Amino acid sequence: FVRLSQGVSGGTLEYQVNPIYPNAAIMQRRQGRVTLDGVIAEDGRLHDLKVANGDSLLARAAIHAVSQWRYEPYRLNGEPIRRATTITLIFKLP
């Protein structure tokens, strides 16, 4: 009996919280991209979030928001798996 891989499925973002632009960043006219690396766990929650690059003041707001996001878990052959991800948020002043 040979079992064929069905490939990886899932990973759809199901719940998203937008970051709150920090007042200090607004007053200092700071904007730009914040890139976070993390792992989507078997339960769809993000773990091990780390700032890959971006303004430190904006990065705190990004981590606070993204840590609340929920994904449909990635699955390999129907079984939930952990999967690394990179998320980029853009902070832009009006």
C-alpha positions as CSV (number, residue, x, y, z in Angstrom):
1,F,0.0,0.0,0.0
2,V,1.5,3.3,-1.1
3,R,0.2,6.5,0.5
4,L,0.4,9.5,-1.7
5,S,0.8,13.0,-0.2
6,Q,-2.2,15.3,-0.6
7,G,0.1,18.3,-0.2
8,V,-0.3,21.1,2.2
9,S,-3.6,22.9,2.6
10,G,-5.1,25.5,4.8
11,G,-3.4,28.6,6.2
12,T,-6.2,31.0,5.4
13,L,-6.4,34.1,7.7
14,E,-9.7,33.8,9.6
15,Y,-9.4,36.6,12.2
16,Q,-7.4,39.8,11.9
17,V,-6.9,42.7,14.2
18,N,-5.5,45.9,12.7
19,P,-2.7,47.6,14.5
20,I,-3.3,50.8,16.4
21,Y,-1.0,53.5,15.1
22,P,1.0,54.6,18.2
23,N,0.5,58.3,19.1
24,A,4.2,58.8,19.5
25,A,4.8,57.5,16.0
26,I,2.1,59.9,14.6
27,M,3.7,62.9,16.4
28,Q,7.1,61.9,15.1
29,R,5.7,61.3,11.6
30,R,7.1,57.8,11.6
31,Q,5.9,55.4,9.0
32,G,7.0,52.4,7.0
33,R,7.0,48.6,6.8
34,V,7.3,46.2,9.7
35,T,8.1,42.6,8.8
36,L,7.4,39.9,11.4
37,D,8.5,36.2,11.3
38,G,6.6,33.6,13.2
39,V,5.0,30.2,13.2
40,I,1.4,29.3,12.6
41,A,0.8,26.5,15.1
42,E,-1.5,23.5,14.8
43,D,-4.3,25.4,16.5
44,G,-4.0,28.3,14.0
45,R,-2.4,30.7,16.5
46,L,0.8,32.6,15.9
47,H,3.8,31.7,18.0
48,D,7.5,32.9,18.2
49,L,6.7,36.3,16.7
50,K,9.9,38.2,16.1
51,V,10.6,41.5,14.3
52,A,12.6,40.8,11.1
53,N,12.9,44.5,10.3
54,G,11.1,47.8,10.8
55,D,10.8,50.8,13.2
56,S,10.8,49.6,16.8
57,L,7.9,51.9,17.8
58,L,5.7,50.6,15.0
59,A,6.9,47.0,15.5
60,R,5.4,46.9,19.1
61,A,2.0,47.9,17.6
62,A,2.4,45.3,14.9
63,I,3.2,42.5,17.3
64,H,0.4,43.4,19.6
65,A,-2.1,43.2,16.7
66,V,-0.7,40.2,14.8
67,S,-0.4,38.1,18.0
68,Q,-4.3,38.1,18.1
69,W,-4.6,36.9,14.5
70,R,-6.0,33.4,13.9
71,Y,-5.5,31.2,10.9
72,E,-7.1,28.0,9.6
73,P,-4.3,25.6,10.5
74,Y,-2.1,24.3,7.8
75,R,-2.6,20.6,7.1
76,L,-0.4,17.9,5.6
77,N,-2.4,14.8,4.5
78,G,-5.3,16.1,6.7
79,E,-3.2,16.5,9.9
80,P,-2.5,19.9,11.4
81,I,1.1,21.1,11.2
82,R,3.2,24.0,12.3
83,R,4.4,26.3,9.5
84,A,6.7,29.3,9.4
85,T,5.3,32.5,8.1
86,T,6.4,36.1,7.3
87,I,3.9,39.0,7.7
88,T,4.5,42.5,6.5
89,L,2.4,45.4,7.7
90,I,2.6,48.9,6.2
91,F,2.1,51.9,8.5
92,K,1.2,55.0,6.5
93,L,0.2,58.4,7.8
94,P,-2.7,60.1,6.0
